[in-house]
Amino acid sequence: MKALLDTNIIIHREASKVINQDVGILYRWLERVNYIKCVHSLTVTEIEKYKNQETVNAFQIKLDSYERIEIPSPLQAEVIAVSGKIDINGNDKNDTQLLNEVFVGRVDILVTEDKKYIRKLLS
């Protein structure tokens, strides 16, 4: 089983300071049930945009411990139909791409704290 982790989850987990201890608990459970933790190329790109190069370098090393989804799956018509009504900016479109990976079955779950995903799922 594969779990795709949203950018904020990765940041909470890999930051030098503990921001959200629940993410640590989540990681422990993902490991107990033998989920493969995945990171999308869009997440890597977002992290690489940080202004502090030292932080970027540290994150790049830590991201090597995740399975990467290098090439995004083509967006499906059903996903486009829903997201087109909700997406406003580039981050929203990146989120749609991550959701699409679940829709096409490339990963089993998407782990996020972003409530906008719920709006897309309920549409």
C-alpha positions as CSV (number, residue, x, y, z in Angstrom):
1,M,0.0,0.0,0.0
2,K,1.2,3.5,-0.8
3,A,0.4,6.8,1.0
4,L,1.0,10.0,-0.9
5,L,2.0,12.8,1.6
6,D,1.0,16.4,0.9
7,T,3.6,19.1,1.1
8,N,2.5,20.3,4.5
9,I,2.8,16.9,6.0
10,I,6.3,16.5,4.6
11,I,7.3,19.9,6.0
12,H,5.8,19.1,9.5
13,R,7.7,15.8,9.5
14,E,11.0,16.9,8.2
15,A,11.3,20.4,9.7
16,S,14.1,21.0,12.2
17,K,11.5,21.9,14.9
18,V,8.5,19.9,15.9
19,I,5.5,21.8,14.6
20,N,2.8,19.1,14.9
21,Q,3.5,16.0,17.0
22,D,0.5,14.3,15.4
23,V,2.4,13.9,12.2
24,G,5.0,11.9,14.1
25,I,2.2,9.6,15.4
26,L,0.9,9.3,11.8
27,Y,4.3,8.2,10.5
28,R,4.5,5.6,13.2
29,W,1.1,4.1,12.2
30,L,2.0,4.2,8.5
31,E,5.1,2.2,9.3
32,R,3.2,-0.3,11.5
33,V,0.8,-1.0,8.6
34,N,3.6,-1.2,6.1
35,Y,2.6,1.8,3.9
36,I,5.2,3.1,1.5
37,K,5.5,6.8,2.1
38,C,5.5,8.7,-1.3
39,V,6.3,12.3,-2.3
40,H,5.2,13.8,-5.5
41,S,7.5,15.7,-7.8
42,L,5.3,18.8,-7.4
43,T,6.0,18.7,-3.6
44,V,9.7,18.5,-4.3
45,T,9.4,21.5,-6.7
46,E,7.5,23.5,-4.0
47,I,10.2,22.8,-1.4
48,E,13.0,23.7,-3.9
49,K,11.4,27.2,-4.2
50,Y,12.2,28.1,-0.6
51,K,14.5,31.1,-0.3
52,N,16.8,29.6,2.3
53,Q,19.2,27.3,0.3
54,E,20.4,25.6,3.4
55,T,16.9,24.5,4.3
56,V,16.4,23.3,0.7
57,N,19.5,21.2,0.8
58,A,18.5,19.6,4.1
59,F,15.0,18.8,2.7
60,Q,16.5,17.3,-0.5
61,I,18.5,14.9,1.6
62,K,15.5,13.9,3.7
63,L,13.3,13.5,0.6
64,D,15.5,10.7,-0.6
65,S,14.0,8.5,2.0
66,Y,10.6,8.7,0.3
67,E,9.4,6.9,-2.9
68,R,9.0,9.6,-5.5
69,I,6.3,10.0,-8.1
70,E,8.5,11.7,-10.7
71,I,6.0,11.9,-13.6
72,P,2.5,13.0,-12.8
73,S,-0.4,10.9,-14.1
74,P,-2.5,12.6,-16.8
75,L,-5.4,14.5,-15.2
76,Q,-8.6,12.6,-15.6
77,A,-11.8,14.2,-17.0
78,E,-13.7,13.6,-13.8
79,V,-11.0,15.3,-11.7
80,I,-10.8,18.2,-14.1
81,A,-14.6,18.7,-13.9
82,V,-14.6,18.9,-10.1
83,S,-11.4,20.9,-9.6
84,G,-12.2,23.4,-12.3
85,K,-15.0,24.8,-10.1
86,I,-12.7,25.1,-7.0
87,D,-9.1,25.7,-8.1
88,I,-8.1,29.3,-7.9
89,N,-4.3,29.3,-8.0
90,G,-1.3,27.2,-8.7
91,N,-1.2,25.6,-5.3
92,D,-4.8,24.4,-5.8
93,K,-3.9,22.9,-9.2
94,N,-0.9,21.1,-7.6
95,D,-3.3,19.7,-5.0
96,T,-5.6,18.5,-7.8
97,Q,-2.7,16.7,-9.3
98,L,-2.0,14.9,-6.0
99,L,-5.7,14.0,-5.7
100,N,-5.6,12.7,-9.3
101,E,-2.9,10.2,-8.3
102,V,-5.3,8.6,-5.8
103,F,-8.1,8.7,-8.4
104,V,-6.1,6.8,-11.0
105,G,-5.0,4.3,-8.3
106,R,-1.3,5.1,-8.4
107,V,-1.4,5.5,-4.6
108,D,-3.9,4.2,-2.1
109,I,-4.4,7.2,0.1
110,L,-3.5,10.9,0.2
111,V,-2.5,12.3,3.6
112,T,-3.1,16.0,4.0
113,E,-4.4,18.7,6.4
114,D,-5.8,20.8,3.6
115,K,-9.6,21.1,3.9
116,K,-10.0,22.1,0.3
117,Y,-9.5,18.5,-0.7
118,I,-12.8,17.7,1.1
119,R,-14.6,20.3,-1.0
120,K,-13.3,18.6,-4.1
121,L,-14.3,15.1,-2.9
122,L,-17.8,16.3,-2.0
123,S,-18.4,18.0,-5.3
